[in-house]
């Protein structure tokens, strides 16, 4: 697929294949949310740690591609959780420099029997000597409420709030930079990028989520403002 046709839209397809169509050193920032707990559960049955070996080659190839497509001295944010982080960290570290592990504090509690879940993790890494664009006083604990599970604006089981993704984009990019999300889901990264005046590339393999993401993008005018006929709960 032509690289130009991927910019400022979401492309339906396999991220592992489509990322190969992105030229070397062409991306200014990666903000993405790969599946959590891969290999640890199956049909309700808890798996073994070694089960991750099945999908390890995929992530090794994917993070190698991240290194290839990112420009020098740029950043990458990867959402994860406490179960998946130990698996991903050594693979990422082969290709990018892991600088910190950001704790996303929900500011409320979710389900959980042995202590309630109240946070997720964001791996912050860079390619080369990336100069920070955010304040020196910025902390690695971000207190941002997640999307309410009972709310109508919950479009994806792993949907992240616009505020969270916008913080990553604002902290590590400038206007017109190209932001890549290889696991676009309901399109939150692309929506946030468009509203913040960035260019973007989204890739999503699920047809229904792809359609949701495109609809959300179409509801935003080129100036980043929400269209008057748009249901605000879907943004």
Number of C-alpha atoms within 10 A of each C-alpha: 12 10 14 9 11 17 17 20 20 25 22 17 15 14 18 15 10 18 20 15 13 20 13 14 14 16 24 24 28 28 24 23 20 16 12 15 16 18 18 17 13 9 6 7 8 10 15 10 13 10 13 17 11 10 11 17 11 12 16 17 13 21 18 16 17 24 22 20 22 26 18 17 14 22 30 26 23 20 22 21 17 12 13 18 18 11 17 18 13 12 18 21 14 13 20 20 17 19 12 12 18 18 18 21 18 17 12 13 13 11 9 9 6 6 9 11 14 16 21 14 19 23 20 20 22 25 20 15 11 14 11 13 11 13 8 7 6 9 9 13 14 17 14 16 18 19 18 10 13 7 9 10 16 18 21 14 10 14 19 21 19 19 14 18 20 19 13 21 25 16 15 22 22 16 13 14 18 21 28 28 25 26 20 28 31 28 30 27 33 32 27 25 28 24 20 19 16 22 21 26 26 28 25 24 16 15 12 11 18 22 17 17 27 18 16 20 24 15 20 18 13 13 10 17 12 18 13 10 7 14 12 11 10 15 21
